Each structure stands twice: as structure tokens, then as C-alpha cells.
Amino acid sequence: MTAPAARPMPSLPRGLHFSATGRYWLLIMPALAMMVVFYLYPISRVLWMSVTEPQPGIDNFALLATSASIQRMLMTTARISIITTLITLVLAYVVSYVLVHSSERVQRWMFLGVLVPLWISVLVRAFAWFVLLRREGLINNTLISTGLIDTPLSLIWNETGVMIGMVHYMLPFGILPIYANMRDIDQRCIAAARGLGATRGVAFRKVFLPLSTPGVVGAGILVFIFSLGFFVTPAILGGGKTLMIAEYIKVQILEIVRWGVGTMLAATLLIVIGGLLAVLSRIVDLRKLFGAG
Amino acid sequence: MTKHNAISALSRRNLLKAGAGLITAPAVLGSASAFAQARKEVVLVNYGGAAMKAFDEAYVQPFAAQGGRIVLDGSGPLNGKILTMVQSRNVTWDICDGGITTLAELGPRNALEKIDYSIVDKTKVPAEFAYENGVVNYMFSSVLAWDTAKVKETPTLADFFDLKKYPGRRMMRKDSQAMLELCLLADGVPLDKLYPLDTRRAFAKLATIKKEVLYWNSGAESQSLMRDGECVMGLLWHTRANILKGETNNRIAFTFKDGLLQPGLWVVPKGNPAGAEAFRAIASMQQPEGQVKLLAAMGNGPSNPAAQALVPAAQRAMNPADPANAAVQAKINAAWYIENHSKTFQAYLDFISS
């Protein structure tokens, strides 16, 4: 039915004509239906379970206020995510700055360095860090043999190890948006500032930095949201002692089958991320950040 | 005309044949499916890996020789997955490789079939490990292992908690089950007086070494932490300790003394597709021969007491259910776990992550 309706055919009854927008709607209908069935429906089930399991009410959400265990876990998650995001942004900014200002040949190699880790499984990368960071690992052995330290550093099995692993994973997600933004900055603005007597530092601070802020904010949102849901790296590099929200949810759902608590935390995560995006959309143009418009 | 008649007669005869075929086909198919229903296929789920080949030789082939069919699925029967199947009334598993915590979480939620002890033979298992919703399939132990390069004499469980005598990192499982028991044994609680667990006392004991403990999630992780020398001592499954002992040429040693003997359980999800055939498969797996094969392949201790006599002398030392080894270990108490698993596990996670 859709094929004849898509082309104007005078012989058809009036009811089967579609306006221009109507036809576009028809084209996205399958995608929309898929979204509803495979995305909105399961999410609404999760939200529903968070207020109905094991009995109807907001008992599960009350745990956010009363359970010391959940509060501590949420604090750990927030602390690690915020620090990871900040470190990632600083490193990503430096890398992007160098990328934008280097020759095409150097850029190609640098991109390879940024992208290759992105294609390697997070599990493999966590174990690679384990080999490097452990007490008798490459880094500690090198430092000890050069005489810089005499007792091995605790680089792993704590939050330091978790953050090293997470920052490494997040760097491409920080670099790519910041680089995309910096690439679009008109270099003549900096040249103009310099021509008007600004020093290198002032030109950077007053012209380049403000112009690159949207990229930094976008990268920050992306990295922070990813960090909140991190599972593998904290579980492996944290020595079992760093409990973040994803692992906490997994334990509730799969092991002690307290689905109400698990879905409540998943819903909370969803609400927090939604809230963050809503607040940020008032400060910056989110659509522009993620490449649209 | 005659030719035309012949053709039409022929085609009519063919048509009749075809018609007859159509009528009889469902009857034939019906009887075939009725035959298949007599011996349904049993889907057995375990955690994969080396267990797939070992289970095939020990269990699948002997059952096939009796005319039954077991299909192995190595995707891991976690509690949450079993419950999802049962609650959505879309059960595709018949027998799951579970443990005491499966009983504790799924039994009260009415997600497990009662074991049909008219088919499964209770006399072929130790009485204390035959439960209403699950029956022992093999024995395993949580044991103390140590790195002989760093710990010269054989340590006791109390030494595990003695950082002065043996400095260095320790390793425990990220699960309260067995770990709290071993804390209490180290603190001087006798083997047969463990239950009900004094969890406060266990956590107090754990607190004395908390800073030096790493926690493993998967068996592979426990092996890697000991193999790479990250920990001087560790509490882990005897099966993994046994593999470590072999691959490190005895650098890693372990003892059953003051270990905790635990049953691996067969459980049957409620409304399983094969019905009672699942219990016939379980009964078949009670034969001692297969269980001894499993011990040789993976170190899983036979659950049938009659199998102990068939174990070759060389394998007795690694058999947790061997009478000599069982005598120096505590035995887990399912009733206590059914009451307390959820909150104890949660408390343990809170304790180690705080």
C-alpha cells in the first residue's frame, strides 16, 4: 500500500493521499516501531519493576536515602567518574591541541594511536594494565631497577588502578569530540589576536580556549556518562574492593535476585543522566555537540 | 482419446496416492513425535569451558547408551537467568549446575522443581547433600593455598590471618559463602560448630587483614593472582588450586585441612520442558564410573560414596570427598544459607568495599 501512496496517483481515493510530512513519517515508522518495541518497552518495564518489586510502592527508592551501602556505592561511582572525567579531559585536550597543530603525516600516526585501543576489547586492556602495574610488573620493576624507588608502588588493586584503566579507555571518547571542535576553529582568529598585540598565552586563553569550550563540554558529558556505567575495569583493576553501580546492579539482578533494587538503581542512573543532559542543554547546544545542525 | 484417458487415470491414481499420503502422514509423524516424547531431550546447563568435554564423556555418553539424550549448554545458569525463564514461562533448561546459593535464592521464590526421589536414588548420595529442590552432583572444597616460594612451612588457616608471621597479600573470593566459614575456623571455631554462623565474629576476623586482601570473581582470576605471585596465600576452589599446583610445578601448594566441603547441585527449573526425563538423566549421572572420570578430568569429587573405592590411588589426594580429606573439613549447611544468604552476601560486599 505504501508504494502507490508514496507517488501522487489521481485515481486513488482522497484518503490515501499523504502530505509531504506524512510521507516522511511513513518512512520512519519502521524505525520508530523498532524503538518502541526494543527500547521504550523494555525501559518502561524496568521503570515499572522498580516501583512494583517485591511489592508496589517506593520502598526501593527509599533505599537511596536509608541504605548506607547504596549511598557509599553511589559516592564511589560519582567520585571515580568525576575524577576520571577531569583527568581524561586534560589529557584529551593536550592530545587534541597537538593533533590540530601537527602535519598531516603526524596526524595520521597519532590517529592510529588514538583509535587502535578503541578497537581492543576492554577486558584485554584491563588485563594488559594488570601486567604493567602489578607489584612485579613492568613499571614497578623498571622503577626499582633504576633506583628511583625501593618499595613497589601500589598502582593496582585500588582506585588508582581503576582510574588508570578507565582514563585509558575513555581517552578516544575525549579526544575525538575535542579534536572535531578544535579543527573547526578559525586559526585566523588567533593570528588576528596575535596581530593586535596579544602574547601566545593571552591569545590562547582569551580566544582559543573559549572557542574550544563546546568540544570540552561535549567530551565531558560523553566521558562522564560512560564512566558511570563502567563494569569490567573496576571489577578487575580494583582488586574486588571498588564497587561501582554497574557491578552492584549485576549482583542484585543475577545473584541475589533482588530485582526491585537492581531496577531502582538502573532507573536512578537513567534519571541522573537525563537530568544532566537537560541541565546542560540549557547551557550549550547539545545537538550541535553531538554533530547535528 | 485413450492416451488422454490413460493420462488422466494415471494422474487420478497419483492423486489418490498423494491423498492417501496426506492422510497417513500426520499419523506417521504423530507416532514419531509420540515416540520422541517417550524420551525427551534433556538440556543440561553448566559454566562451559573444560566442563563441556568432561561432562560429555562422564555423563552424556553413558546416558545415550541407555537411550536418553543430554544436550550440553555452557552459558552459565545464574540465578537471575533461571528466575527470568521461570517467571516468563519460557523455560528451555532442564538441569542446571547450581549450588547452595541457588537453593537459597530460588527455592523460596518457588522457581525450582522438587527432586523426584522415586527416580533419583537417595542412597547414592551423602544424606546431608540431598535437598528438596536440589541434589548433589559433585563435591568441591574451598581451601587454603600458598606460594611455597614465599611461605616455607605449611601454613595453617590461622596463619592466613597472621600478617606478622607471613607478611604479604592474601586472596579471598568475592562471595561470603565459604569465606566467612574459613574466617571462623581460623578464629578457633570447631569444624562441627560453625552453624549458625557468627557473622559478626567472622567480619571482625576479616577486619584484621582487610587491607592486605584482594578479592577474586572468577576461578580464572584466582589462578592468575596466585600464579603471578601477587598473593602469598589464597582461599580458592580446590579444583583451581589443583590446576595451579600442576602448572607451577608445585610452587603453589594447597591443603584440605580446615577447608569447607560444598556440594555442586543439580537443580531443575520449574516447568522444565523435559519433565520427569530430567530426573532420569540425574539418576543416570549417579553412576560411579562417570563421576570418577570427572574427578580425573577436572578434580570434581564424586558424590556417590560408592565411587570413592573406584578412585585410583594417585587421585585420592585431590579428591575432596575422599574419606581422609572429608574428615578434616567442615561441611556447608544449606538450611542456614536459605535463611541468610542474601543479607550476608550483601553485608560482605559492603564490608570489603568500604
Contacts between the chains, C-beta under 8 A, distances in Angstrom:
chain1	res1	chain2	res2	distance
A	68	B	350	7.7
A	69	B	346	6.7
A	69	B	349	7.7
A	69	B	350	4.2
A	72	B	350	7.3
A	72	B	353	7.2
A	72	B	354	6.1
A	73	B	353	7.0
A	76	B	353	7.2
A	130	B	224	7.9
A	134	B	228	6.6
A	134	B	230	5.8
A	135	B	229	7.9
A	135	B	230	6.4
A	136	B	228	7.3
A	136	B	229	6.0
A	136	B	230	8.0
A	157	B	214	5.5
A	235	B	217	6.2
A	236	B	221	7.6
A	239	B	214	4.3
A	239	B	215	6.6
A	240	B	174	4.7
A	240	B	214	6.1
A	240	B	215	2.6
A	240	B	216	6.6
A	240	B	217	6.7
A	240	B	352	6.7
A	241	B	214	7.8
A	241	B	215	6.5
A	241	B	352	5.6
A	241	B	353	5.6
A	242	B	353	6.8
A	243	B	349	6.2
A	243	B	353	3.8
A	248	B	349	8.0
A	251	B	345	7.8
A	251	B	349	6.7
A	253	B	80	4.8
A	254	B	78	4.5
A	254	B	79	6.3
A	254	B	80	3.7
A	254	B	81	7.0
A	255	B	78	6.9
A	255	B	79	5.9
A	255	B	80	7.1
A	255	B	101	7.4
A	255	B	105	7.6
A	255	B	345	7.2
A	256	B	79	7.5
A	256	B	105	6.1
A	256	B	341	7.2
A	256	B	342	4.7
A	256	B	345	5.8
A	256	B	346	6.7
A	257	B	79	5.2
A	257	B	80	5.6
A	257	B	83	5.5
A	257	B	105	5.0
A	257	B	106	7.4
A	257	B	109	7.0
A	258	B	342	7.0
A	259	B	80	7.7
